[in-house]
Amino acid sequence: KTIALNSKTISLEKMIAWATINGAKFLNIEKQFGSLEKGKKPGINLIQGIDLHQQKLLPQSTVKKLF
């Protein structure tokens, strides 16, 4: 969220990739986590408070772990 609020050049899509598959690759756990695929353990988060038109996080954006 800090990066999103202070950078106008990094897309929400890229930040989500950094937080999911790229994070799993960095931690060497991409075979178990990081994407929604058969055989992997899901980790589903609900991101609320997004500006959908501009695809940006807002100061009031929140993340809630669902699974």
CORURDA-V425813 format. One record per residue. RES is the residue in one small letter. SS is DSSP state (H for helix, E for strand, C for the rest). BURIAL is + if it has 24 or more other ideal C-beta (glycine too) atoms within 12 Angstrom, else -. Layout:
res: <RES,RES>
ss: <SS,SS>
burial: <BURIAL,BURIAL>
This chain:
res: <k,t,i,a,l,n,s,k,t,i,s,l,e,k,m,i,a,w,a,t,i,n,g,a,k,f,l,n,i,e,k,q,f,g,s,l,e,k,g,k,k,p,g,i,n,l,i,q,g,i,d,l,h,q,q,k,l,l,p,q,s,t,v,k,k,l,f>
ss: <C,H,H,H,H,H,C,C,C,C,C,H,H,H,H,H,H,H,H,C,H,H,H,H,H,H,C,C,C,C,C,C,C,C,C,C,C,C,C,C,C,C,C,C,E,E,E,E,E,E,E,C,C,C,C,E,E,E,E,E,E,E,E,E,E,C,C>
burial: <-,-,-,+,-,-,-,-,-,-,-,+,-,-,+,-,-,-,+,+,+,-,-,-,-,-,-,-,-,-,-,-,+,+,+,-,-,-,-,-,-,-,-,-,-,-,+,-,-,-,-,-,-,-,-,+,+,-,-,-,-,-,-,-,-,-,->
